[in-house]
């Protein structure tokens, strides 16, 4: 939706990244392959293309690189400084920040040495979560229930991390939730709470539904906490969302980001609130005038998405969608080929289904059986 919104606003859109198979490239005017984790290479590409503006994507590293380029090239747009944005997109910096504010979050420690991390594992209370500080979508994350599992998780996280830093944190059981907000003048002007579901990979969200189960009880708490973050760092206007879990009735913040959500989240929010979030995001990122959201947005849909992932490695033979779910789908995207080989089933996605129901009960019933209602078939 960002690419389409930018084109509606008259921009010639160039996309990048090292995966030419991503569906967004099909909508761009030009695709220039590059690794957006290499900010210097991306800066050289941006300079060679003489770009006039830049918009971050739905990836933490990609967003940080876009901010780095914007600062180096003095591009227009409303965005945090690079040093501030790192706080929201590197897990150790974020945990230190909200810890200083006294906000509820799982206890954690940061390590840049595997030996030090392994020594710490001898004294922790299990289970724990081990994560790279710089990756999103569950990459490099593992839960450990004893010392041996902890050592394995530490090695796995260090191998995945590009900056070679990890966090070991208290594990909180139960479902994880999203809380999306838009910040204007250092205050929350819009929010939307949602439920998260996982398929084969417990650390990656494959299904999400709106509204969230605890929206009426935790929204005011989270708004107050996010306002404290915004005021403390004097953050720029734009999105800010957090993931949280409930412990003894209190929302504990797990992670955060200042980018648009993935899996066509902007599409869901735009339809559910009758407001073009994609265009708003592009406007704010490129320096155009944007709505200050003085009038509150009203939610009028019970919605969700399903990110289609394979149940195992192997060969895709197609996608099955039940008639029961089909009648509730309002948009769908696919980028797989029949016969395509899957070699990374825990992280690879091959399509997205966007759906809506008349009420929350129907939506919850569908979400609880979503992987039987739609799935990838394997040969």
C-alpha positions in Angstrom: 0.0 0.0 0.0 2.9 2.4 0.6 4.1 2.0 -2.9 0.6 2.5 -4.4 0.0 5.5 -2.1 3.3 7.1 -3.2 2.4 6.7 -6.8 -1.0 8.2 -6.3 0.8 11.2 -4.8 2.8 11.6 -8.0 6.1 10.0 -7.0 8.3 7.8 -9.2 8.9 4.9 -6.8 12.1 2.9 -6.6 12.2 -0.1 -4.3 15.2 -2.0 -3.0 16.2 -5.0 -0.8 17.9 -8.3 -1.6 14.7 -10.3 -2.3 13.5 -9.7 -5.8 10.5 -12.0 -5.2 8.7 -9.7 -2.8 5.3 -8.7 -4.2 5.9 -4.9 -3.6 8.5 -4.7 -6.3 5.7 -5.5 -8.8 4.0 -2.2 -8.0 7.2 0.0 -8.2 8.4 1.9 -11.2 11.9 0.5 -10.7 13.6 -2.1 -8.5 17.3 -1.8 -7.5 18.6 -4.8 -5.7 20.7 -4.1 -2.6 21.0 -5.2 1.0 19.2 -2.6 3.2 21.1 -3.8 6.2 24.2 -2.2 4.6 23.4 1.4 5.1 26.5 2.8 3.3 25.7 0.7 0.2 22.1 1.9 0.3 23.3 5.5 0.8 25.5 5.2 -2.4 22.5 3.8 -4.3 20.2 6.6 -3.1 22.8 9.2 -4.1 23.3 7.6 -7.5 19.5 7.8 -8.1 19.4 11.4 -6.9 16.3 10.6 -4.9 14.0 13.5 -3.7 12.5 11.6 -0.7 12.7 8.3 1.1 10.1 6.2 3.0 10.9 3.5 5.4 9.5 -0.1 5.0 7.9 -2.6 7.4 11.3 -3.8 8.7 13.3 -2.4 11.6 16.7 -2.4 9.8 15.1 -1.0 6.7 13.6 1.9 8.6 16.9 2.7 10.4 18.7 2.7 7.0 16.1 5.0 5.5 16.6 7.5 8.4 20.3 7.3 8.0 20.0 8.1 4.3 17.6 11.0 5.0 20.0 12.5 7.5 23.0 12.1 5.2 21.2 13.5 2.2 19.2 16.2 4.1 15.9 14.8 2.6 12.5 16.3 3.6 10.2 14.5 6.0 9.1 14.3 9.6 11.1 11.5 11.4 13.2 10.8 14.5 16.9 11.4 14.6 18.9 8.2 13.9 20.1 8.0 17.5 16.5 8.2 18.8 15.2 5.7 16.3 17.8 3.1 17.4 16.2 3.1 20.8 12.9 1.9 19.4 14.4 -0.7 17.1 17.3 -2.2 19.0 15.9 -4.4 21.8 18.6 -3.7 24.4 18.4 0.1 24.0 14.6 0.0 24.2 14.6 -2.2 27.4 17.1 0.2 29.0 15.0 3.2 28.1 11.7 2.0 29.4 13.3 0.5 32.4 14.6 4.0 33.3 11.0 5.3 32.9 9.8 2.6 35.3 7.4 1.0 32.8 6.5 -2.7 33.2 8.7 -4.9 31.0 10.3 -8.4 31.4 13.6 -8.3 33.2 16.5 -8.5 30.8 20.3 -8.4 30.4 22.3 -7.5 27.3 25.4 -9.3 26.1 28.1 -8.9 23.4 30.0 -12.0 24.5 28.7 -15.6 24.3 30.9 -16.5 27.3 29.4 -13.8 29.5 25.9 -14.8 28.4 26.5 -18.5 29.1 27.8 -17.6 32.6 24.7 -15.6 33.2 22.6 -18.6 32.2 23.9 -20.4 35.3 22.1 -18.1 37.6 18.8 -17.2 35.9 15.3 -18.5 36.6 14.0 -20.5 33.7 12.3 -20.3 31.2 14.0 -17.3 29.5 13.9 -15.8 26.0 17.1 -15.2 24.1 16.9 -12.7 21.2 19.2 -10.8 18.8 18.8 -7.1 19.5 18.5 -6.0 15.9 16.2 -8.4 14.1 12.4 -8.5 13.8 9.7 -11.1 12.9 11.1 -13.6 15.5 14.4 -14.2 13.6 17.1 -15.6 15.9 14.8 -16.0 18.9 14.5 -19.0 21.1 12.9 -20.0 24.4 15.1 -21.9 26.8 14.0 -24.1 29.7 17.4 -25.1 31.1 21.1 -24.3 30.8 21.8 -26.5 27.8 18.9 -25.0 25.8 20.1 -21.6 26.9 23.6 -22.2 25.5 22.1 -23.3 22.2 19.8 -20.3 22.1 22.7 -17.9 22.8 24.7 -19.4 20.0 21.7 -19.2 17.7 21.0 -15.6 18.5 24.6 -14.4 18.1 24.8 -16.2 14.7 21.7 -14.3 13.6 22.6 -10.9 14.9 24.3 -8.5 12.5 25.5 -6.3 15.3 26.5 -9.2 17.6 24.5 -8.2 20.6 21.7 -10.3 22.3 19.3 -10.0 25.2 18.3 -12.7 27.7 15.0 -11.8 29.2 12.3 -13.2 31.5 9.8 -15.3 29.6 6.2 -14.3 30.0 3.7 -17.0 29.1 0.5 -16.4 27.2 -0.6 -14.7 24.1 1.1 -11.6 22.7 -0.7 -8.5 21.6 -0.1 -5.4 19.4 -0.9 -1.8 20.2 -0.6 0.5 17.2 -0.6 4.3 17.7 -0.1 7.5 15.8 1.8 10.2 17.6 1.1 13.9 17.0 2.8 16.6 19.0 4.3 13.9 21.4 0.8 12.6 22.2 -1.2 9.5 21.1 -3.9 10.7 18.7 -4.9 7.3 17.4 -4.7 3.7 18.7 -5.7 0.2 17.7 -5.3 -2.9 19.8 -5.0 -6.4 18.2 -4.5 -10.1 19.0 -1.5 -12.0 17.6 -1.4 -15.7 16.6 1.5 -17.9 15.5 1.6 -21.0 13.3 4.7 -23.3 13.2 7.1 -20.6 14.4 6.0 -19.4 17.9 8.1 -16.3 17.6 6.6 -14.9 14.4 3.1 -13.5 14.0 1.2 -15.3 11.2 -2.3 -14.1 12.0 -3.6 -10.9 13.7 -7.1 -9.7 14.5 -8.7 -6.4 15.5 -10.0 -5.4 18.1 -7.7 -6.9 20.8 -9.1 -8.9 23.7 -7.9 -6.5 26.3 -8.5 -3.3 24.4 -11.0 -1.8 26.9 -8.9 -2.6 30.0 -5.3 -1.8 29.0 -5.6 0.9 26.3 -5.6 3.8 28.8 -2.5 2.3 30.6 -0.6 1.8 27.3 -1.5 5.3 26.1 -0.2 6.8 29.2 3.1 4.8 29.0 3.6 5.6 25.3 2.9 9.3 26.0 5.7 9.1 28.6 8.1 7.7 26.0 7.1 10.3 23.4 7.6 13.2 25.9 10.9 11.8 27.3 12.5 11.5 23.8 10.6 14.3 22.1 9.8 12.0 19.3 8.6 13.1 15.9 5.0 12.7 14.6 4.4 9.3 13.1 3.5 5.7 14.1 4.6 4.0 17.3 3.5 0.5 18.1 4.4 -1.9 20.9 4.0 -5.6 21.5 2.9 -6.6 25.0 1.8 -9.6 27.2 -0.4 -9.6 30.2 1.1 -10.5 33.6 -1.1 -10.3 36.8 -3.5 -8.1 34.8 -0.9 -5.6 33.8 0.4 -5.1 30.2 4.2 -5.7 30.1 5.8 -4.1 27.0 8.0 -6.5 25.1 9.2 -4.6 22.0 8.4 -1.5 20.0 8.8 0.0 16.5 8.3 3.4 14.8 7.4 2.0 11.4 4.3 0.7 9.6 3.2 -2.8 10.4 3.9 -5.6 8.0 1.4 -8.1 6.4 -0.6 -5.2 4.8 -1.4 -3.8 8.3 -2.0 -0.4 6.7 -4.6 -1.9 4.4 -6.5 -3.4 7.4 -6.3 -0.1 9.4 -7.4 2.0 6.5 -10.5 -0.2 5.8 -11.3 -0.5 9.5 -11.1 3.2 10.3 -12.1 4.7 6.9 -8.8 6.6 6.8 -6.0 6.3 4.3 -3.1 5.3 6.7 -0.8 4.5 3.8 -1.1 8.0 2.3 -0.7 9.6 5.7 2.5 7.6 6.3 4.0 8.6 2.9 3.1 12.2 3.4 4.8 12.4 6.8 7.9 10.6 5.5 8.3 12.7 2.4 7.6 16.1 3.9 4.1 16.8 2.5 1.2 18.2 4.6 -0.6 15.6 6.7 -3.7 15.3 8.8 -3.1 16.2 12.5 -6.0 13.8 13.5 -7.9 16.4 15.6 -11.1 14.4 15.1 -10.9 10.8 16.5 -11.1 7.9 14.1 -13.9 5.4 14.7 -13.4 1.7 14.2 -16.2 0.0 12.2 -14.9 -3.5 11.3 -13.8 -6.7 12.9 -10.8 -7.7 10.9 -7.8 -9.8 10.5 -5.0 -11.1 8.3 -3.4 -14.5 7.7 0.1 -14.7 6.4 0.4 -17.9 4.5 3.3 -20.1 5.6 4.3 -23.6 4.7 3.9 -26.4 7.3 7.3 -27.8 6.5 10.1 -27.6 3.9 9.3 -29.2 0.6 7.4 -28.5 -2.6 4.3 -26.3 -2.8 1.4 -27.7 -4.7 -1.2 -24.9 -4.1 -3.2 -23.1 -1.5 -6.5 -24.3 0.0 -9.0 -21.8 1.3 -12.3 -23.0 2.7 -15.7 -21.7 1.6 -16.3 -20.7 5.2 -13.4 -18.2 5.1 -13.6 -17.3 1.4 -16.9 -15.4 1.9 -15.2 -13.1 4.5 -12.0 -12.4 2.5 -11.9 -8.9 1.0 -8.4 -8.9 -0.4 -5.7 -11.4 -1.1 -2.1 -11.4 -2.3 0.0 -14.4 -3.5 3.7 -14.6 -4.6 4.3 -18.3 -4.8 4.7 -20.6 -7.8 3.2 -24.1 -8.0 6.1 -26.5 -7.5 8.2 -23.9 -5.7 10.6 -25.3 -3.2 10.4 -24.2 0.5 13.7 -24.3 2.3 13.0 -21.9 5.3 9.4 -22.7 6.3 9.6 -21.1 9.7 10.2 -17.6 8.2 9.1 -17.6 4.6 5.7 -16.2 3.6 3.8 -16.9 0.3 0.6 -14.9 0.5 -1.6 -12.8 2.7 -5.4 -13.0 3.2 -7.3 -10.1 4.6 -10.7 -10.9 6.1 -13.5 -9.3 8.2 -16.5 -10.5 10.2 -19.7 -9.0 11.6 -18.7 -9.3 15.3 -15.8 -10.2 17.6 -17.2 -13.6 18.4 -17.2 -14.7 14.8 -13.8 -13.2 14.3 -12.4 -15.1 17.3 -13.9 -18.4 16.2 -12.3 -18.0 12.7 -8.9 -17.0 14.2 -8.8 -20.0 16.5 -9.1 -22.4 13.6 -7.5 -20.2 10.9 -4.8 -22.7 9.9 -7.5 -25.3 9.1 -9.5 -22.7 7.1 -6.6 -21.7 4.8 -3.3 -23.4 4.3 -0.5 -24.2 1.9 -0.7 -27.6 0.3 2.6 -29.6 -0.1 3.5 -32.3 -2.5 
